[in-house]
């Protein structure tokens, strides 16, 4: 804001430790001709970025909450079905119902299989839900959405108060809100990397 963007050259002591991707994008940034822009243009870009991030986190939160609830529902239903099959098998045993004659396969065999298999299936689904932490990731998107909404309110108030952002105070306020947005996104991305580090998910 208020001047041409500049990217500092690599420290020779650190250049050897940089990967090719970092060196490539450093070169591209240094070679980029940045167009002139007014503070109002920066404010419009910030609003657009806030809107995009809000849409993403709203959608992501909804999907993760729905996935977590479905997995929880499958787990609970499997345990209840296992209990119902166990009661049915007990009733067949008490009443002396046939197991299917010479074939060795009948209703009791199927009930025993279901009684033994459903708890294992429910435990597997619950393990997937616990390992992936869909609920925790959904809450992270919820918190991010609320923080972005609060920031959007502040930016909107600034633009309404000074649409052209003609004063130094307005420019400094816009700079502060932009840095706040960058910190929010950086912290959120770091949190996702930490949460997914042990989930066998390929991370860039």
N, C-alpha and C positions, 0 to 999 in steps of 0.2 A: 504494500500500500504506500502510495506517495513517492514511488521511485522505481527504477528498473530492478528486476529481480537479478540476483547474482548467486552463483553457486561456488563456494570456496574450492580451490584446487585441493587435490588429495595430499595429505601429509606424507612425505617420502617414507617416514618411519612406519606408516600404516598401509601404504600402497601395496606392499608385498603380501599383506594379509587379506586384501580385498579380492573377492571372486570376480570372475569375468563379467557377471551381470551388473555388479555395482560399478565397475569401470566403464562398461558400455553406456549405462544410463547417465553417469557423470559426464561423459563426453557429449552425449546427446543434449543434456541440459545446458552445458556450456556453449554448444553450437546453436542453440535455439534463439531465434529472434522473438522477443516477447512483445506483443502488440501493446500499444498505449491503451490504458483503461482508466476510467474515472472511478472514484470511490463508489459511486452509485452502481457501476458495472460490477464491482467486487461484491457489493451487497446483494445484487440480483443473483450472482453466481452462488453466494453463500445460501441464499434462500432456496435455490434450485437443489443444491446439495442436501440441505436439510430435508426438503420434501422427498427426495429420492431415498434417503436413509430412513425416514419415517415410514414410507411405504414398505420398504424391505423388512424392517423390524416388526411392523404390524402383521404382515403376511407370515413371516417366519415364526413369530410367537403363536399365531393361530394354528399353523401346521404342527408345530412341536407339541402344543397342548393337546391337540386332537390325537396325535400319534401316541402320546403318553397315556391318555385316557383309554384309547382302544386297547393298548397292551395291558393296562390294568384290568379292563373289563374282561379280556380273554383269560387272564390269570384267575380272576375271581370265579368266572363261569366254569372254568375247568375244574377247580376245586369243588364247587357245588355239584357238578355233574359226577365227579368221582364219588362224592358222598352218596348221591342218589343211586348210583350203580352198586355201591357197596351194600346199601340197604336192600336193593332189589335182589342181589345175589344171596344175601342172608335169608330173605323171605323164601326164595326158591329152595334154599337148603333146608329151612325149617319145614316147608310144606312137602319136601321130598319130590320136587318136580324132576322130570327126566332130564338127562344131559344130552339126549339126542340119540340114544340107542347105541348100536354098534359103531356108528361113525365116529364117536368120541368127540363130536363137535355139536354144541347146542347152545341154548341161551345162557346157561351158567358159564360156559367157557368164554363167550363173548363179554359177559359182564365182568368176569375176573380180569380179562385182558384190559378192558376199559378202566376198571378200578385201579389196576397197577400202572397203566400207561398215562392216564390223564394227569395225575400229580407230577409225573416226570415232565410232561409237556408244559404244565403250568409253571414248574420251576424253571424250565428253559426260557419261557417267555419272560418271566419275572427277571431272570438273569440278564436278558437282553435289555430290558427296560432300565435295570439298575446300572449296567455297564455303560450304556449310551447316555444316561442322565438327561433324557429329553426334557423332563420337568425343570431341571436346573438351567438348561440352555434356554428354555422358553422364558423363564423368569429373567434371565439376562437380557433377552430381547425386550421384555416388558420394561425393565429398568432403563434400558437404552432409549426406548420410545418416549418414556416420561421425561428423561433428561433432554432429548432433542426437542420435545414439545415446549419445555420451559425455555430453552434457548431460542426457539422460533418466536415465542412471545416477546422476548427481549429485543430480538432483531426487528420484528415488526414495529415495536414501539419506537425504536430508533429511527426507522425509515419514515414513520408517520410524523415524527417530531421534526425531522430534517430530511426531506425527500432527496435533495441533491447532495447531502452529506458535505456541505460547504464549509463547515467549521472544523477546526483542528480537534475539538473535543469529540465531534461525531466520528471523525476518522479514527481517533484513538479508541473509541468505544467499539467501532467495527473491527478494529484490529484485535481487541480483547475477545470479542465474540468469535472471531475466526480462529484464534488460538484455542479457545475453549472447545470449539467444534473439532479441531484437529486432535486435541488431547482426548476427547471423548472417543473418537474413532480409533485412535491408537491404543488406548487402554482396553477398549472392547475387543479389538483384534488380538491383543496380547492375551486377554482372558480366554478367548476361544482356542488359541494355540495351546495354552496351558491345560484347558479342559480336555482337548482332543489328543494331547501328546501321547497318552497311553491307550488310545482306542484303535490303534492300527489304522489310522486315517492318514493318507499322504498329505503332508502340509508343504506349501511352497517355502 
